[in-house]
Amino acid sequence: MVAFHASALDGVARNPALPTPLLLLLLAFDGGGDRPPRDALQRAGLPEPAVVVILTHPNPGARTTSP
């Protein structure tokens, strides 16, 4: 069930129509994991505040698209 939630969060984070404040909430929410949604890195036009959150995440795995 965790994999489903992670996949769903990744899909939502990738959506360019998601408002920046909601994207920032998703990036801050770890859902019991240790990384923000990886698909956010593939989002077109990633806003600067989201880039800052990703680059400063305590888990280095948050900064890569590899599983």
Secondary structure, 3 states (H helix, E strand, C coil): CHHHHHHHHHHHHHCCCCCHHHHHHHHHCCCCCCCCCHHHHHCCCCCHHHHHHHHCCCCHHHHCCCC
